[in-house]
């Protein structure tokens, strides 16, 4: 049986705005962020426009570099 992967996962609503805000607060440019996280520039643009969700590894990298939690980026608050 052939597996089909949906490469264009959509993030939760508001993810792009929270990511944009975290990038702004970090002081990094998107060019710096793509180098620090080893992510393609077009992918960061798609994350911010909510066209595509990052993989778990990319999300973890973004959170580490931007010093925010995954709960914040995904849901807008700390979830316990």
Secondary structure as the mmCIF struct_conf table of DSSP 4:
data_model
#
loop_
_struct_conf.conf_type_id
_struct_conf.id
_struct_conf.beg_label_comp_id
_struct_conf.beg_label_asym_id
_struct_conf.beg_label_seq_id
_struct_conf.end_label_comp_id
_struct_conf.end_label_asym_id
_struct_conf.end_label_seq_id
BEND BEND1 UNK A 7 UNK A 7
HELX_LH_PP_P HELX_LH_PP_P1 UNK A 9 UNK A 12
TURN_TY1_P TURN_TY1_P1 UNK A 13 UNK A 14
HELX_RH_AL_P HELX_RH_AL_P1 UNK A 15 UNK A 26
TURN_TY1_P TURN_TY1_P2 UNK A 27 UNK A 27
HELX_RH_AL_P HELX_RH_AL_P2 UNK A 30 UNK A 37
TURN_TY1_P TURN_TY1_P3 UNK A 38 UNK A 38
HELX_RH_AL_P HELX_RH_AL_P3 UNK A 41 UNK A 48
TURN_TY1_P TURN_TY1_P4 UNK A 49 UNK A 50
BEND BEND2 UNK A 51 UNK A 52
HELX_LH_PP_P HELX_LH_PP_P2 UNK A 53 UNK A 55
HELX_RH_AL_P HELX_RH_AL_P4 UNK A 56 UNK A 66
TURN_TY1_P TURN_TY1_P5 UNK A 67 UNK A 67
HELX_RH_AL_P HELX_RH_AL_P5 UNK A 70 UNK A 75
BEND BEND3 UNK A 76 UNK A 77
#
